[in-house]
Amino acid sequence: MAILKIARMGHPVLAEKARDVPDPTAPEIRRLIADMVETMIDANGAGLAAPQVHVPLRLVVFQAPAERSEEGLSEEERFDHTAPLTVLMNPKIEVLSKDVEGGWEGCLSVPGLRGFVERPAHIRYSGTDHEGKRIVRTAKGFHARVVQHELDHLDGVLYPTRMRDLGKLIFESEVRHWAKGGG
């Protein structure tokens, strides 16, 4: 396994639409997945898309652990709000509710910044895992946010273009002021 170099905003690979993964079980795809997971963990990210490591394929890895979800959720609600380490190839997404939720997002390809982004609150996504098996899940909260953020990378979209108010694009070092209600 290896730590891969992460493309930064402005690199052309981040602006193009990624191609489908032809064989999700191919040895080179398995190697790429292992390297992406190691890179994501090393960078302390919640997700990573193949284009972020200079590979224009429709492949993402992500996780939505319980500690990142909202407190006070029932066991049933927690199911939609959390996800184990997930490998998803050739994904599709469906919005299940017109409701939107705003939240602060960061990105390994946009280091040092955070932005307030509104996204659909309830989605269903599907795709193929690393064994070629179909995955279909519903997601809410942080889980829905991280999936939408990573799938955006597959279409050449970075979160700042999703922002309604660029006044809420801030340096990570200033997040504490927004958390206290300042700004």
N, C-alpha and C positions, 0 to 999 in steps of 0.2 A: 504494500500500500504506500501511497505517497500523498503529501500535501500539495495540492494543485494551486497554480497562480490564479487569482480571482480578477476577472476583467472589471475595470472601473467605468463609471458613467462616461460616455464619449467614445468608447471602443465600439467599432461597427458591429461586432458579434451581438452586442446587447440590443441593437436596433432592428435586427432581422427576425423574420418568422422562422422558427426552428422546424426541422424536418422530422417526420415520424421515425421512431426506432423500428427498423425492419424485423429484427429478431431479438426480443427481450431477453432471451436466454443465452445469447452468444457470449463466448468467453471475454471478448473485448468490452462488452457492455457490463458484465459482472465486475471486471477490473475497474471500469470507470465508476460504477456504483460504489465499490469499496473505497476508492480514492475520494469520491465526493462526500461520503459519510465522514471519513477521516478529516477532510478539509472543513466541513461544516462544524464538526465538534471542535476542532482546533481553533476556528474563528469565533466560537461561541454563538453560532447562528441558529435560528429556528428552522431554517430551510435553505436549500441551495438548488438552483436550476442548472442544467448542463451548459446553457449558453454563458453562464457566469464563469465557467471554467474553460471557455473558448471552444466548446463543443456544441454546435448548433443542432442538437437533437431534442425531441420532446420527452425529456426525462427530468424529474425532480425528486429530491429527497427532503423530508421535513418531519417535524415532530411537534406535538402540542401537548406538553406534559401538564398534569393536573395543577402543578404550582403556578402555571401561567394562566389558568382559567379563573373565572370569577368565583369568589367565595359564596357559600350558602346555596350551592346547587344541589338538587336532589340527585340520587344515584342515576335515575333515568336521564336527567338533563346533562349530567357529567359525560355520558356516553357521546353526545353530539359535540361537546365542548373540548374533548381531549382526543389525542391520537398518538399511538406509539410511533416509533421510528418507522416511517413509511417510504417505500419506493414506488413511484407512480410514473408509468410510461404511457405515451399517447393518450393523455387525459382529455376528458370532456367535462364541462361544468354546466349546471342548470341552476338558475336562481329560483328558489322556492317561495320567496316572500318579497313584497315590494318594500318592506321595512329595511332601512339602512342604519348602520352603526358607524360612528366615527371613532377613530383610535390612532394613536401614535405609532408610526412605522419607521423602521430603520432598514438598511439594506447593506449587505456586504460589498455591493458594487457602488454604493454611495456612502463611503465611510465618513464617520464624524457628524452626520446629519440625521435629523428625525423630522418627519412630517406628519401632519394630521390629515388622515385620509378617510373618507366615507365610503363604505362598501356594503353590498347586500348582506343582511344579517343571517340569512338562512339559505344554504346551498346544498346541492347534491353533486358529488363528483364521482367519476368512474375512470377506469384505466386498467392497465396491466401491471402486475408486480414483477419482481425479479425472477420469479419462477414461471412466468407466463400465465399466471392465474388472474382472473378478473376481480377487480376491487370495485365495490359500489358502497359509498358512505354518504350520510348526511352530516352537515357540520354547522355549528353556530359559534359565536364568540371568537376567541383567539384562533381556534381551529379553522373556522371559515376564513378568517383574515389571512392566515399564513398560506392556506391553499390558494386563495385568489391572488395573493402577492406573487407566489412562485409560478403559478400558471401564466400570469402576466408576462413574466420573463420569456416564456415560450413564444409569445407574440410580439416581442420586441418592445414591451412597455415597462418603464420604470415608474415607481410610485409617485415621483414629483409631478408627472403628467396627469395623475389622477386627482391631484389636490385642487380644491376649489379656491383656497386662499393661500397664496404663497407667503403671506405674512406668518403662516404657521409652519414654515420650513425653518428649523432652528438647528443650532449646533447642539450635539449631545451634552456638552458641558453646561448648557443652559436649561436643560429639561427640568431641573429641580425648581426653577422659577415658575414654570407652567404647572408643575405638580402641586405647588402651593397656592395656585389660583392667581399668580402674578402674570406678568407677561408684557 
